[in-house]
Amino acid sequence: MARQVIAAEADAVRDLAAHLGEPFARAAGLLFRCTGTVVTTGIGKAGLVAQKISATLASTGTPSHFLHPVEALHGDLGRLRKQDILLVLSLSGETEEIVRLVNLVRKLSAGLISITATDGSTLAAHSDAVLTIGEVPEACPLGLAPTASTTAMLALGDALAMVVLQMRDFTPERFAEFHPGGSLGRQLMRVEEAMTFRRDRNLPLCEQTLTVREVIARASKIPRRPGAVLLTGADGKLSGIFTDADLRRLLNEKNLAMLDQPIEQVMTRNPRRMRAGELASAALAVFNELRIDELPVVDAADRPIGLIDVQDMVHLKLL
């Protein structure tokens, strides 16, 4: 029975994809050009789907909120403005509360998009764009409980949200702004937000003309010292990095004379770096690719502003 339900819902979504056309493009255009808010509404199970669609729109760059059709008839209609778009979900398109709401919305001259079964309903007749899912056989063995129909509505709403996201050139960085918490927020955190070692606080930062011994002495005075020192040239830009591994190599080679030579002779020149604004998850990919533990973080002028450490990834639970 469970397999039959899932297959029925999958068929409904598959059939829906095959019949998308100009009405969908018109609806996506209305949402993209909306200068106000996309207000979703529906009653019963369709209302619950409308709430989810609203949440998806809001999290992907399209301002949105849900309006309960009954509450709208008792004062909440004031939440709707002329520049808004109303997205209405109703399978029959004839539900009393929905029809009354639609008549009021038309008087406000707000735009109206409907997701419904057919284009022959009262709701469809008053809509600027009608997205039909067809007469979908419900997966319910009684043929009564909204199942396949609400799945199709949800898929159609998700498709709208994702197309508009693409039309807006919505970036991962913008997505991060709307998802600051939880595991998703951690994945979308920027490197400058994740790094522990920061300029003018605890970042080992020295001129490349100093000797190795001088650099080690300066770095040792910094509390919670990382495993690397960043080096800069006369212009203040990042020129190299010197790590604990570099120091161990010198000691293993018994090349102690190098301790009194300029560190620029033994540093790793032009190291891999992260730009401010890049995602911490991108730094994790570099750690994995190069098998390193530290990455310099620089500003737009290539001046060091911090150092992100593999331990920062552990702290963020990205590892």
C-alpha positions in Angstrom: 0.0 0.0 0.0 2.8 2.4 0.9 4.5 1.7 -2.5 1.2 2.4 -4.3 0.8 5.8 -2.5 4.3 6.9 -3.3 4.0 5.7 -6.9 0.7 7.6 -7.3 2.2 10.8 -6.0 5.3 10.4 -8.2 3.0 9.9 -11.2 1.1 13.1 -10.4 4.4 15.2 -10.2 5.7 13.5 -13.4 2.6 14.3 -15.3 2.7 17.9 -14.0 6.2 18.4 -15.3 5.2 17.3 -18.8 2.5 19.9 -19.1 4.2 23.1 -17.9 3.9 25.9 -20.4 3.1 29.5 -21.0 0.9 30.0 -17.9 3.8 28.9 -15.7 6.1 31.3 -17.4 3.6 34.1 -16.9 3.2 33.3 -13.2 7.0 33.2 -12.7 7.2 36.6 -14.4 4.6 38.1 -12.1 6.5 36.8 -9.1 9.8 38.1 -10.4 8.5 41.6 -11.1 6.5 41.8 -7.9 7.5 45.1 -6.1 5.6 44.1 -2.9 5.1 40.8 -1.2 4.0 37.4 -2.5 1.1 36.6 -0.2 0.1 32.9 -0.3 -3.3 31.6 0.9 -5.4 28.4 1.0 -7.6 26.6 3.4 -7.3 23.1 4.8 -4.4 21.0 3.4 -4.0 23.4 0.6 -3.4 26.1 3.2 -0.6 24.1 4.8 1.0 23.7 1.4 0.7 27.4 0.8 2.5 28.1 4.1 5.4 25.9 3.0 5.6 27.6 -0.5 5.6 31.0 1.3 8.5 29.9 3.5 10.5 28.6 0.4 9.9 31.9 -1.4 11.0 34.0 1.6 14.2 32.0 2.1 15.2 32.3 -1.6 14.9 36.1 -2.1 11.2 36.7 -2.7 9.5 38.4 0.3 6.4 36.4 1.3 4.0 35.7 4.0 0.9 33.5 4.5 -2.6 34.9 4.8 -5.4 32.8 6.2 -8.5 33.3 4.0 -10.9 33.3 6.9 -8.9 35.7 9.0 -8.6 37.9 5.8 -12.4 38.3 5.8 -12.2 39.5 9.4 -9.6 42.2 9.2 -6.4 40.6 8.0 -7.1 41.7 4.4 -5.2 44.8 5.5 -2.0 42.7 5.1 -2.5 42.8 1.4 -1.5 45.8 -0.7 -2.0 46.8 -4.3 1.7 46.0 -5.2 1.4 42.5 -3.8 0.8 39.3 -5.6 -1.7 36.8 -4.1 -0.9 33.1 -4.7 -4.0 31.1 -4.1 -4.1 27.3 -3.7 -7.5 25.6 -4.0 -8.1 22.3 -5.7 -11.7 23.0 -6.6 -11.4 26.8 -7.0 -14.9 27.1 -5.6 -14.3 27.1 -1.8 -16.6 29.7 -0.3 -13.9 31.5 1.7 -11.5 31.5 -1.3 -14.1 32.9 -3.7 -15.1 35.7 -1.3 -11.4 36.6 -0.8 -10.7 36.6 -4.5 -13.6 39.1 -5.1 -12.1 41.4 -2.5 -8.6 41.1 -3.9 -9.8 42.0 -7.4 -11.2 45.3 -6.0 -7.7 46.0 -4.5 -6.2 45.5 -8.0 -3.5 43.2 -6.6 -2.1 40.5 -8.9 -3.5 37.0 -8.5 -2.0 33.6 -9.4 -3.9 30.4 -8.7 -2.9 26.8 -8.4 -6.0 24.7 -9.0 -7.3 21.6 -10.7 -8.7 23.1 -13.9 -9.1 26.5 -15.5 -12.9 26.3 -15.4 -13.4 27.5 -11.8 -14.4 30.8 -10.3 -10.9 31.2 -8.9 -9.3 30.5 -12.3 -11.7 33.0 -14.0 -10.4 35.8 -11.8 -6.7 35.0 -12.0 -3.9 36.7 -13.9 -2.2 33.3 -14.3 -3.7 29.9 -13.7 -1.5 26.9 -13.0 -3.5 23.7 -13.3 -2.6 20.3 -11.9 -5.4 18.5 -13.7 -7.8 16.0 -12.2 -5.3 14.1 -10.1 -6.4 10.7 -8.6 -5.7 10.8 -4.9 -3.4 8.2 -3.4 -5.9 7.8 -0.6 -7.6 4.3 -0.9 -10.9 6.0 -0.2 -10.2 8.6 -2.9 -10.9 11.4 -0.4 -7.9 12.6 1.6 -5.8 15.2 -0.2 -2.6 13.3 -1.0 -1.4 13.3 -4.6 -3.1 16.6 -5.3 -1.3 18.5 -2.5 2.0 16.9 -3.5 1.5 18.2 -7.0 0.6 21.7 -5.6 3.8 21.6 -3.5 6.0 20.6 -6.4 4.5 23.3 -8.6 5.1 25.9 -5.8 8.7 24.7 -5.4 9.2 24.9 -9.2 8.0 28.5 -9.1 10.3 29.5 -6.3 13.3 27.9 -7.9 12.7 29.5 -11.3 12.3 32.9 -9.7 15.5 32.2 -7.6 17.4 31.6 -10.9 15.9 34.7 -12.5 17.2 36.8 -9.6 20.7 35.3 -9.9 20.3 34.4 -6.2 23.8 33.4 -4.9 24.8 31.1 -2.1 26.0 34.2 -0.2 22.5 35.7 -0.3 21.1 32.3 0.7 23.4 32.4 3.7 21.9 35.7 4.9 18.5 34.0 5.3 19.8 30.9 7.0 22.1 31.9 9.8 21.2 29.1 12.2 21.6 25.3 12.4 23.7 23.1 10.2 22.7 24.9 7.0 23.8 28.2 8.5 27.1 26.7 9.5 27.7 25.4 5.9 26.9 28.9 4.6 29.1 30.8 7.1 31.7 33.1 5.5 35.4 32.6 6.2 35.8 35.9 8.1 32.9 34.9 10.4 34.4 31.4 11.0 38.1 32.3 11.5 39.5 32.4 15.0 42.7 34.3 14.2 42.1 37.9 13.2 44.3 40.9 12.4 45.0 43.3 15.2 44.0 40.7 17.8 45.7 37.3 17.6 46.9 36.9 14.0 50.7 36.1 13.6 51.6 38.6 10.9 55.1 39.7 10.2 57.2 41.3 7.5 59.0 39.0 5.2 62.3 40.8 5.8 62.5 39.6 9.4 64.6 36.6 10.3 63.1 33.2 11.0 64.2 33.6 14.6 62.5 37.0 15.0 59.3 35.7 13.4 59.2 32.7 15.8 59.8 35.0 18.8 57.0 37.3 17.8 54.6 34.5 17.1 55.3 32.8 20.4 53.9 35.9 22.3 50.5 35.4 20.8 48.1 33.4 22.9 46.5 30.3 21.4 49.1 30.4 18.6 48.1 28.8 15.2 50.4 26.5 13.3 51.4 29.2 10.8 52.6 32.8 10.4 51.5 35.0 7.6 54.2 37.2 5.8 53.7 40.4 4.0 55.8 42.5 1.6 56.5 46.2 1.7 53.1 46.9 0.2 51.3 45.1 3.0 50.0 42.4 0.7 50.2 38.7 1.5 53.5 37.3 0.2 53.9 34.0 1.9 53.2 31.6 4.8 55.6 29.9 7.2 54.1 26.8 9.0 55.2 24.6 11.8 56.0 22.0 9.1 58.4 24.4 7.5 60.2 24.9 10.8 60.4 21.2 11.4 61.9 20.7 7.9 64.7 23.3 8.8 65.4 21.5 12.1 65.4 18.1 10.5 67.9 19.3 7.9 70.0 20.8 10.7 70.0 24.0 8.8 70.2 26.2 11.9 72.0 28.9 10.1 68.7 29.7 8.3 67.2 30.8 11.6 69.1 34.1 11.2 68.3 34.6 7.6 65.2 36.5 6.2 62.2 34.3 6.4 61.3 35.1 2.8 64.1 32.7 1.9 62.2 29.7 3.4 58.6 30.7 3.4 56.0 29.3 1.0 55.5 32.0 -1.5 52.1 33.0 -2.9 50.1 30.5 -0.8 46.6 29.4 -1.5 44.2 31.9 0.2 40.6 32.7 0.8 38.9 36.0 0.0 36.7 37.7 2.5 33.1 36.8 1.6 33.9 33.2 0.5 32.1 30.4 2.3 33.8 28.4 5.1 32.7 25.3 3.4 34.9 26.3 0.4 37.8 26.5 2.8 37.1 23.0 3.9 37.3 21.8 0.3 40.7 23.4 0.0 41.9 21.8 3.3 40.8 18.4 1.9 42.3 19.1 -1.6 45.8 20.2 -0.4 46.0 18.3 2.9 46.8 21.5 4.8 45.6 22.9 8.1 45.7 26.7 7.7 44.5 29.1 5.0 45.2 32.9 5.0 42.1 35.1 4.6 42.7 38.4 2.6 40.6 41.4 1.7 40.0 42.7 -1.8 43.4 44.3 -1.9 45.1 41.0 -1.0 46.0 42.2 2.5 45.8 39.6 5.3 42.8 40.0 7.6 42.9 36.6 9.3 43.7 32.9 9.2 41.2 30.1 9.1 42.4 26.9 10.7 41.1 23.4 10.3 40.2 23.5 14.0 37.7 26.2 13.1 36.0 23.6 10.9 35.8 21.2 13.9 34.3 24.0 16.0 31.7 24.7 13.3 31.0 20.9 13.1 31.7 21.1 9.3 34.1 18.1 9.7 
